Amino acid sequence: MTTIDNNNDPAPNPHATAEQVEAALKDTKLAQVLYHDWEAETYDEKWSISFDERCIDYARGRLDLILPDVDLPYGRAMELGCGTGFFLLNLMQSGVAEKGSVTDLSPGMVKVALRNAENLGLDVDGRVADAESIPYDDDTFDLVVGHAVLHHIPDVEKSLREVLRVLKPGGRFVFAGEPSTYGDFYARWMSRATWWATTNITKFGPLKSWRRPQEELDESSRAAALEAVVDIHTFSPEDLERLASSAGAVDVRSSSEELAAAMLGWPVRTFEAAVPPEKLSWGWARFAFGGWKRMTWLDDNVLRKIVPPEFFYNVLITGVKPEK
């Protein structure tokens, strides 16, 4: 069963005009809605999101990394800033939770997440929601999760207080995929360099067939302008531990992951966004995923032992609501 609480929620806006982008540059939350509504229908393709074994294993791996000995399943779980439901729906498929709720500031993302849940046969409801004012009662959830969401929220500590409010006593939150300060620097640098190189090299000779139409490149540039506005924060593991503790959580712990994997992944994703999708064969997909897996092995088995955690790209944080 999949349901949505409309509550006069605004309709998704699938494309942002240049005027809307200009307005959003001065309004972070408007930018969040415009950018994520714009991306909603193509987000899974853009980020190679799926709801099969590959992404089920990835989502579950994030939970197992920071909670290796947790008792499962949780009863009811919520995803904050759900996007298309990638994290919660794949966790539910792996047996982490029996029922779910998806929330996002973007109506378009909630719509797609609920459609994905329905296609998977999962028991999920959804609401359009501001992470700083979550529209659920106190003590509702056993687990709250999120992936790459905290860095979009203006007041992270206020949001974590809301997360603790809607958790049952003893309930836990897990947030993964948050950009580290060092990781965000090198990821953006490599992405910009890859975009510049790809869009300029494909102007010439036989490589012109690898160039997307200019109107698509312009639209991507407008989306990138919004992305620069919606990505508000970067963190160190210590930053997130401090924010979680200040919000009132106990049993707070952090971890980090992806260094070599990020240095491969960001240029790969940017290249994919800059060329026509029909140019990328199954062989390319195998290369990209296989390369990411090899770099992840290098991160987990070698670099994690010698590189400080703050230099990895993704930060994870977990904490528990105190018992009454």
C-alpha positions as CSV (number, residue, x, y, z in Angstrom):
1,M,0.0,0.0,0.0
2,T,1.4,3.4,-1.0
3,T,-0.3,6.6,0.0
4,I,0.4,10.3,-0.1
5,D,-1.0,13.0,2.2
6,N,-1.6,15.9,-0.2
7,N,-2.5,18.6,2.5
8,N,-2.7,21.2,-0.3
9,D,0.9,20.4,-1.3
10,P,2.0,22.4,-4.4
11,A,2.2,20.5,-7.7
12,P,5.7,19.5,-9.0
13,N,7.3,22.0,-11.3
14,P,9.2,19.9,-13.9
15,H,11.3,22.7,-15.5
16,A,12.7,25.9,-14.0
17,T,12.9,28.9,-16.2
18,A,15.9,31.3,-16.2
19,E,13.8,33.8,-14.2
20,Q,13.0,31.2,-11.6
21,V,16.6,30.2,-11.3
22,E,17.5,33.9,-10.8
23,A,14.9,34.2,-8.0
24,A,16.1,30.9,-6.4
25,L,19.6,32.2,-6.2
26,K,18.4,34.4,-3.4
27,D,16.1,31.8,-1.7
28,T,17.6,28.5,-0.6
29,K,14.4,26.7,0.0
30,L,12.9,27.8,-3.3
31,A,16.1,26.6,-5.0
32,Q,15.6,23.2,-3.3
33,V,12.1,22.8,-4.6
34,L,12.9,24.0,-8.2
35,Y,16.1,21.9,-8.5
36,H,14.7,18.7,-7.1
37,D,11.3,19.0,-9.0
38,W,13.4,19.7,-12.1
39,E,15.5,16.6,-11.6
40,A,12.8,14.2,-10.2
41,E,11.8,12.3,-13.3
42,T,15.4,11.8,-14.5
43,Y,17.2,11.6,-11.1
44,D,17.4,7.8,-11.0
45,E,19.0,7.7,-14.5
46,K,21.3,10.6,-13.7
47,W,22.7,8.9,-10.6
48,S,22.5,5.3,-11.7
49,I,19.9,4.6,-9.0
50,S,18.1,1.3,-9.2
51,F,16.1,-0.9,-6.8
52,D,17.8,-4.2,-7.6
53,E,20.5,-6.2,-5.9
54,R,23.2,-3.6,-6.8
55,C,21.7,-0.7,-4.9
56,I,20.1,-2.9,-2.3
57,D,23.6,-4.1,-1.4
58,Y,24.9,-0.5,-1.5
59,A,22.2,0.9,0.8
60,R,22.5,-2.0,3.3
61,G,26.2,-1.6,3.2
62,R,26.0,2.0,4.5
63,L,23.8,0.8,7.4
64,D,26.1,-2.1,8.2
65,L,29.2,0.1,8.1
66,I,28.0,2.3,10.9
67,L,25.7,-0.2,12.7
68,P,27.3,-3.6,12.2
69,D,25.4,-5.4,15.0
70,V,21.9,-3.9,14.9
71,D,18.8,-6.0,15.5
72,L,16.4,-6.0,12.5
73,P,13.8,-5.3,11.4
74,Y,12.7,-1.9,12.6
75,G,9.0,-1.5,12.7
76,R,8.4,1.9,11.0
77,A,11.1,4.0,9.3
78,M,11.1,7.4,7.7
79,E,13.4,8.9,5.1
80,L,14.1,12.5,5.4
81,G,14.8,14.3,2.1
82,C,13.9,11.0,0.3
83,G,14.6,12.1,-3.3
84,T,13.3,9.2,-5.4
85,G,13.3,6.9,-2.3
86,F,16.7,5.3,-3.1
87,F,17.9,4.8,0.5
88,L,14.7,3.8,2.4
89,L,13.2,1.6,-0.3
90,N,16.4,-0.3,-0.8
91,L,16.8,-0.7,2.9
92,M,13.3,-2.0,3.2
93,Q,14.0,-4.5,0.5
94,S,16.9,-5.7,2.5
95,G,14.7,-6.3,5.5
96,V,15.7,-3.2,7.6
97,A,12.1,-2.0,8.1
98,E,8.6,-3.3,7.7
99,K,6.8,0.0,7.0
100,G,8.0,3.3,5.6
101,S,7.3,7.0,5.2
102,V,9.1,9.3,2.6
103,T,9.4,13.0,3.0
104,D,10.9,15.7,0.9
105,L,10.6,19.5,0.3
106,S,10.1,18.7,-3.4
107,P,6.6,17.5,-4.5
108,G,8.2,16.0,-7.6
109,M,10.5,13.8,-5.6
110,V,7.8,12.6,-3.2
111,K,5.7,11.7,-6.3
112,V,8.5,9.6,-7.8
113,A,9.5,8.0,-4.5
114,L,5.9,6.8,-3.9
115,R,5.6,5.5,-7.5
116,N,8.8,3.6,-7.0
117,A,7.5,2.2,-3.7
118,E,4.2,1.1,-5.3
119,N,6.1,-0.6,-8.1
120,L,8.1,-2.5,-5.5
121,G,5.0,-3.5,-3.5
122,L,6.3,-1.7,-0.3
123,D,4.1,-0.3,2.4
124,V,5.0,3.3,2.2
125,D,3.2,6.7,2.7
126,G,4.6,10.1,1.8
127,R,4.4,13.8,2.7
128,V,5.9,16.9,1.3
129,A,7.8,18.2,4.3
130,D,10.3,20.8,5.4
131,A,13.1,19.0,7.3
132,E,13.1,21.7,9.9
133,S,9.4,21.1,10.7
134,I,8.6,17.4,10.1
135,P,4.8,16.9,9.8
136,Y,4.5,13.7,12.0
137,D,3.6,13.3,15.7
138,D,6.1,12.8,18.5
139,D,7.3,9.3,19.0
140,T,6.2,8.0,15.6
141,F,9.2,6.2,14.1
142,D,11.6,3.5,15.1
143,L,14.2,4.6,12.6
144,V,14.9,7.7,10.6
145,V,17.3,7.6,7.7
146,G,18.6,10.0,5.0
147,H,21.2,9.9,2.2
148,A,22.9,13.1,1.1
149,V,20.3,15.3,2.7
150,L,21.7,17.1,5.7
151,H,24.0,19.3,3.6
152,H,20.8,20.7,1.9
153,I,19.2,21.9,5.2
154,P,19.8,25.5,6.4
155,D,19.6,24.6,10.1
156,V,21.0,21.1,10.5
157,E,20.8,21.1,14.3
158,K,17.1,22.2,14.2
159,S,16.4,19.4,11.8
160,L,18.1,16.8,14.0
161,R,16.0,18.0,16.9
162,E,12.9,17.4,14.8
163,V,14.2,13.9,13.9
164,L,14.7,13.1,17.6
165,R,11.1,14.4,18.3
166,V,9.5,12.1,15.8
167,L,11.6,9.1,16.8
168,K,10.3,6.8,19.6
169,P,12.5,6.7,22.7
170,G,15.4,4.4,21.9
171,G,14.8,5.0,18.2
172,R,17.8,5.6,16.0
173,F,18.7,7.9,13.0
174,V,21.3,7.1,10.3
175,F,22.4,9.6,7.8
176,A,24.9,8.7,5.0
177,G,26.3,10.3,1.9
178,E,27.1,13.7,3.5
179,P,29.9,15.5,1.7
180,S,33.1,16.1,3.7
181,T,34.8,19.5,3.3
182,Y,37.9,18.1,1.7
183,G,35.9,15.7,-0.4
184,D,33.6,18.3,-1.7
185,F,36.6,20.4,-2.8
186,Y,38.2,17.8,-4.9
187,A,34.9,16.4,-6.2
188,R,33.8,19.8,-7.5
189,W,37.2,20.5,-9.0
190,M,37.2,17.2,-10.9
191,S,33.6,17.6,-12.1
192,R,34.2,21.1,-13.4
193,A,37.4,20.0,-15.2
194,T,35.6,17.0,-16.7
195,W,32.6,19.1,-17.9
196,W,34.9,21.8,-19.4
197,A,37.0,19.2,-21.2
198,T,34.1,17.1,-22.5
199,T,32.0,20.0,-23.7
200,N,34.9,21.7,-25.5
201,I,36.5,18.6,-27.1
202,T,33.2,17.5,-28.5
203,K,33.0,20.8,-30.5
204,F,35.4,19.5,-33.1
205,G,35.5,17.0,-36.0
206,P,34.2,13.5,-35.6
207,L,33.7,14.0,-31.8
208,K,30.7,16.4,-32.6
209,S,28.5,13.3,-32.5
210,W,29.3,13.0,-28.8
211,R,28.1,16.5,-28.1
212,R,24.7,17.0,-26.6
213,P,22.4,19.6,-28.2
214,Q,23.3,23.1,-27.0
215,E,19.8,23.6,-25.4
216,E,20.4,20.5,-23.3
217,L,23.8,21.7,-22.2
218,D,22.3,25.1,-21.3
219,E,19.6,23.4,-19.3
220,S,22.3,21.4,-17.5
221,S,24.2,24.6,-16.7
222,R,21.0,26.2,-15.2
223,A,20.6,23.0,-13.1
224,A,24.2,23.3,-12.0
225,A,23.6,26.9,-11.0
226,L,20.8,25.7,-8.7
227,E,22.8,22.8,-7.4
228,A,25.4,25.3,-6.2
229,V,22.7,27.0,-4.2
230,V,21.1,23.9,-2.7
231,D,24.4,22.4,-1.5
232,I,24.8,24.5,1.6
233,H,27.1,22.7,3.9
234,T,30.1,20.4,4.0
235,F,31.1,18.5,7.2
236,S,33.9,16.7,9.0
237,P,32.9,13.7,11.0
238,E,33.5,15.8,14.1
239,D,31.1,18.4,12.9
240,L,28.2,15.9,12.5
241,E,29.0,14.3,15.9
242,R,28.8,17.8,17.6
243,L,25.6,18.7,15.8
244,A,23.9,15.4,16.7
245,S,25.0,15.6,20.4
246,S,23.9,19.3,20.6
247,A,20.5,18.2,19.2
248,G,20.1,15.8,22.1
249,A,21.2,12.5,20.6
250,V,23.1,9.8,22.6
251,D,25.3,6.9,21.4
252,V,26.5,9.3,18.6
253,R,29.1,7.9,16.2
254,S,30.4,8.7,12.8
255,S,32.3,7.1,9.9
256,S,33.5,8.0,6.5
257,E,34.0,6.3,3.1
258,E,35.0,6.8,-0.5
259,L,38.2,8.4,-1.4
260,A,39.6,6.6,-4.5
261,A,36.0,5.7,-5.4
262,A,35.0,9.4,-5.3
263,M,37.9,10.4,-7.5
264,L,36.7,7.9,-10.1
265,G,33.0,8.4,-9.6
266,W,32.7,12.2,-10.0
267,P,34.5,12.4,-13.4
268,V,32.5,9.4,-14.6
269,R,29.2,10.9,-13.6
270,T,30.0,14.3,-15.1
271,F,31.1,12.7,-18.4
272,E,27.9,10.8,-18.5
273,A,25.9,14.0,-18.0
274,A,27.8,15.8,-20.8
275,V,27.4,13.3,-23.7
276,P,24.3,11.8,-25.4
277,P,23.2,8.7,-23.4
278,E,22.9,6.6,-26.5
279,K,26.7,6.9,-26.9
280,L,27.3,5.0,-23.6
281,S,27.0,1.2,-24.1
282,W,26.6,-1.6,-21.6
283,G,30.4,-1.9,-21.7
284,W,30.7,1.6,-20.3
285,A,28.2,0.8,-17.5
286,R,30.3,-2.3,-16.6
287,F,33.5,-0.2,-16.6
288,A,32.0,2.5,-14.4
289,F,30.5,0.1,-11.8
290,G,33.4,-2.3,-11.9
291,G,35.8,0.6,-11.5
292,W,33.9,2.0,-8.6
293,K,33.8,-1.5,-6.9
294,R,37.6,-1.8,-7.3
295,M,38.2,1.7,-5.9
296,T,35.9,0.9,-3.0
297,W,37.9,-2.2,-2.2
298,L,41.1,0.0,-2.2
299,D,39.4,2.5,0.1
300,D,38.2,-0.2,2.5
301,N,41.2,-2.4,2.6
302,V,44.1,0.1,2.2
303,L,43.4,3.8,2.3
304,R,41.1,3.6,5.4
305,K,44.1,2.4,7.4
306,I,46.4,5.2,6.5
307,V,44.3,8.3,5.5
308,P,42.5,10.4,8.1
309,P,38.7,10.0,7.9
310,E,38.1,13.7,7.1
311,F,39.7,13.2,3.7
312,F,37.1,10.7,2.5
313,Y,34.2,12.0,0.5
314,N,31.2,10.7,2.4
315,V,30.5,11.1,6.1
316,L,28.0,9.0,8.0
317,I,26.4,9.8,11.3
318,T,24.1,7.9,13.7
319,G,22.5,8.6,17.1
320,V,19.7,7.5,19.4
321,K,16.8,9.3,21.1
322,P,17.3,9.0,24.8
323,E,14.9,6.7,26.7
324,K,12.3,8.6,28.8
